[in-house]
Amino acid sequence: MNEAVRLIQKLDRQHRIYLETYFAGAPFWLMDAFQVIRMPKNRTFIAEGERAEDIYILLTGNVVAEEHRVKDMTYGFIRFHPVEVFGVMELMLEMEEYRTTLVTTEESVFLKTTRNMFGKWFEHDFCAYRMECRKMGRYLLKQARKERLYVLLQGVERIYLVLYKMYQTYARNGQCVLYMSRKDFTETAGVSERTVTRTLKSLEEKGCIDREGWRIRIGEKQYGMIRELLEDKMYEFEE
């Protein structure tokens, strides 16, 4: 049994079953072709515009997609968590260059193989191809809905929405503790630093969040309070 297979078997049940389903029809030579890559925090492993020669599968850790097309500005627009396959979009759309810059936000572990090797199997495996199509379609729908929502909401309400979504993503046992800098908020919510500072101070005073510097704690009751603030402006919530 090679290292790639051993690592997959050590994942939590949800992620293990996902990859076992994904690779159910994969030949032995593909699994043998995977390298295990361990990367430190803040490592750029895919850069927009470079030749899309490799496929990466995130097993542990976290990754952020960054936008660099505006001069002197870096915009982190989406965070990825395990399990995620990078480079497969370019393969499916027959793009020769990567379309997104990807950076680790903590120490992360990947499986890596060449696009050519992965493509020999992937393009003929209906199950894996369908799983990627479904994930891509859901992502595009979610992004389109998010873009429309952020256009319609005011700056303060965008910050409420960011905190609401962060709780949904990271809360464990009714508690969410996260570190988000002023820069993180301005990039994610598309608001000014002044709006971030003023809004977080107001939320803290209302008891909607607890804060130590840029470390923010949201409890289950506080999550409900933030939801109530959003309910004044929104009819529909995506759980």
Order of alpha helices (4+ residues) and beta strands (2+ residues): alpha-alpha-alpha-beta-beta-beta-beta-beta-beta-alpha-beta-beta-alpha-alpha-alpha-beta-alpha-alpha-beta-beta-alpha
